[in-house]
Amino acid sequence: METTITSKKGAVGTIIIAVLFVLINVLKSYLNNETIVVFCDVGQGDATYIRIYNKIDVLIDAGPDRKVLQCLGKYMPFYDKTIELAILSHPQKDHFGGFEHILERYKISLFILNPINNSAISFQSLIKKLESNKVTLTSRYSGDTIKISDYKITFYWPARSYLASNIYKNEKISGKFLLNNTFVNLNKLSYVFKLEHENKSILFTGDIDKEISNKISNYLPRFNRSLGHINILKVPHHGSKNGATKKFIEKIRPNISVISVGRNNSYGHPNKEILGFLNNVNSIIKRTDINGNIIFKL
């Protein structure tokens, strides 16, 4: 009978090296205090992940399905399972669909959404899941601000007056949060807000249409606020011809324009005219269908 004796030293050494490698990377991640913004490639939809000072997680929209989890898994530290702030631009599935999957893996502390209802089963399911997970639901309106450390979010749309005149007065009570039915296209109620830090700014525009692109400019003087020059623009409605107007783009003149859009989508997004408007102001165009995840470090 032949007996073979093998050493376990090699295996133990490999395990120790692997553990040290993980610990070193966790330490490096913990000590890193940069801010990253990732426009996630989620196909035909929107999702933007922001990690401020490597501590505070913000998610704006979540795409149509679970693909957003790939983006979070890649850029959000594995040991962090809390998203401090989530914002839903408007209740359409290509923007909210991924949140149901996120709630299975992450905790969301504060969820900002317009008080607008969508009777779709998928949206009703999301609302129930948010409630069962005890997520705090709230809304913001034109003129409202949020401070995150020395970062600031300023909301430009929707205005309370516009919202009040375009909803049915019968309110659907969902827990403590009120959801209202509306008789306008949900895109018109998309949140428009600016994230700014020192001299850098990013403008998020959801799926606003041409009417709202122009109307925002009319509302701004009343709040004595100006969009001014924008460094990065999240182009409205995936670059649709019904999104931004020439006037809107010329007003903000973004250095970089990001279009979140699916490859070979059936809508023909982005529209050539919109691309032309952006080229005319010398804006650098980045697209998730071409570039994949688009990352900026602040």
N, C-alpha and C positions, 0 to 999 in steps of 0.2 A: 504494500500500500504506500502510495506516495503522498506526502503531506507538503502543502505549499504554504509558506508563511509570507504574508505581505505586510508592508508598513503602511500605517494610516497617517504618517507624518505629512505626506504630500497633500492628502485630502484636507487635513486640518489646516495646513498652511494656506491652502487655496481659500478656505472658508474665512480665515482671519483676514486675508488680503481683501476679499470681497466686502467684509464688514467694514474694514477701515476705509475702503473706497466709498462706500455709502455714507459713512460718518463724515468723511472729508467733504463730500459733495453737499450734504445737509448743512454742515457748518458754513461752507462757502455761500450757500443759498441764504442762510440765516443772516450772515453779515452783509450781504449785498443789499443796498438800500435804493436801487434804481427803480424807476417807474417804467413799466412797459404797457403798450397798447397793442392789442392784437385784433385785427379784423379777421375773424375766423372764416375759413372756407367751409361753408355749410350748404353749398349748392345754391339753389334758387331761394334765397332767404337772407336774413340779416342776423348777425351775432357778433358782438364786440366784447372782448375780455380786457379788463384793465386791472393791473396790480400796482397800487400806489405805494411807493417806498418799500416794496416787497413785504407789505403788511396787510393792506386793506384791499379786498377783492370787490370789483364792480363788474357786473355783467349787464350789457344793454342788448336786449332781445336774445333769442336762443335758437333761431333757425327753425326749420320745419320738423325736425326729427332728432334722433339721438346722436347725429354726427357732431353736434356741439361738444359732446363728451370727449371726443378725440382731441379737440382744441384745448379744453380745460386740463385734460390729462397730460398734455405736452408742456403747457406753460404755467399751470398752477401747481405749486409744490404738493407732493403726494401726501404730506403730513397735515396739510391744511384742508379742512372739509367744510369751511364756513365762507359763504359769500355774504359780505356785509350789506351790499346794496345791489338790488336788481331793478332794472327799469324796462318795462314793456312799452314800446313806442305806440302800439295800437293793437287791438285784439284780432289779428289775422294770423292764420296758422303758420305762415312762413316766417313769422316773428315770435310766436309763442309756443309752437309745437315742442321744442326741445326742453322747455321748463319742466314738463312732467317727468322726463328722464333724469333731469338734474336733481329733482327733489328726492329721487331714489338713492342718491349718493352724497348729496351735499345739503347742508342747512342754509336757508336763506333768512337773514335777519330782518331786512326791510325790503318790501316789494312795492315799487311805485308804478301805478297804472292809471290810465284815464278811467273815470267812473262810467264807462260805456260797455254795454252788454253786447255779446255775440251769442245768438241762440244755438250755435253749432255745438254738438255733443262734446267735441274735443275741448272747446273753451270751458263749457260747464264742468267738465271733468277736471280741468286744471284748477278752476276756482275751488272746487271741493277739496282737491289735494292740498292746495295752499292753506285752506282752513284747517284741515286735519293735521297738517304739520305746524299749525299755530304760527304761521308767517304773518307778520304785521303788514296790512295792506293800507296804502294811502295814496293820495293824488297830489300833483303839483300843477300850477297854472302860470300863465305868462306873468313875469315879474318876480316869481319865487326863486330863491337861491338855496343851495346846499353847500356847506363848507366841509371838506374832507382834508384835515390837516391844513396845509396852505394851498390846496387846490380848491377851485370854486366851480360849481355848476350853476348856470343861469338859464332859466326856462324862458323861452320866447313865445311858445305856442303849445296848447290852445289858450286863448283868452277866455276868462270866465263868461264874459258877455256873449261871445260867439257860441260857446258850449251851451249856455242856458237857452239860447234861442233856437237851438238845433237838436234838442232832445225832447222826448215825450215826458210829460210830467209824472206819469205813473212809474214809480220806482220799484225795481226788483231788489228785495233785501236779500243779501247773501252774507249771512253772519252779521257782523257789524258794519260791513262795507256795502255802500249803495251802488248798484249798477243800473244805468238808465238806458233805455232803448233810444235809438236815434234814427232820424229819417234822412241823414246825409251819408255819403260814402265814408266808411271808416277811415280811409286814407286822409281825409280832410281834418281829422282830429288827432293825427300823429303828433307826438311830442317833437318839438324842435328845441334843442338846448345846446349850450356851449360849455365845454370843459376847458378851463384855462388855468395856467400856472405861469406866473411871472409874465414873460412876453410870448408864450406859446398858447395856441388855442386850437381846439377841434370842435367842429360844428356837426351835430347829429341831427338828421332831418327826417328819419322814418320814411314814410311813403307819401309825403305831402305832394299835392298836385299844383298845377300852375296858378290856380286861383289863390291858394294859400301862400305860395311863394311870394306873390305880389302883396297879399293882404298883410303878411308879417311886417313888411316895410311900412305899411300904413299904421300899424299898431305901435311900432317901436317909439315914435316921438312922444306918444302919450305916457309912456313909462320912462321917458327921458333916458333911454338906453339905445346904444347903437351896436349893431353886429360888428361893424368895422371890418378890417382885414382879418381873414381867417387863414391859419397855417395849413390845416387839414380839413377838408370837407368830406363828410360821408354823403355822397351824391344821393339825392332823393330818389326813391322808388326804383332802385336798381338801374338807374340810368334811363328810365322810361321817358318817352317824348312828352308825356303828360306830367312830368315831375318839375324840375327846375326851369325857370325862364331865363332868357338872356339877361334881363334886367337884374335878376337875383344873383346870377353868377358874376356879372360885372360889378355888382355892389360889394361882394365879399372877396373877389379875386383870390381864390385859394392857391397857395403854393403847390399843394398836393391834393388830388381828388381821388378818393377811394370809391370804387364801385363794387358792391357786393352782389354777385350775379352767378347764376349757374351756367355750366358749360353747355353750349348748343341748346339753350332754353327755347321754348316754343313761342316766347313773347317777342323775340327779336331784341332783347335788351343786351347791351346798351344801345340807345338810339344814336345814329350817326350825327344828327343835328346837335344833340347834347354834347357829344364828343367834340364837335366843332366849336361850340361855345367855350368849352374848357380849354381847347387848344388856342383859341383867340386871346385868352388871358394868360397864356404860357403856363398853365397848370400842368404839373406832372401827373399823369393818369396811371393809377394802379388798379388792377382788377383781380378779384379772387378766382375768376375762371381761368386766368392766365398765370397769375403769380402765386396762387394758393393762399396760405395764411400770410397776411401782410402785417409786419411787425415794426413798431416804432419804439425807440427808447428815449425817454425824456430825462 
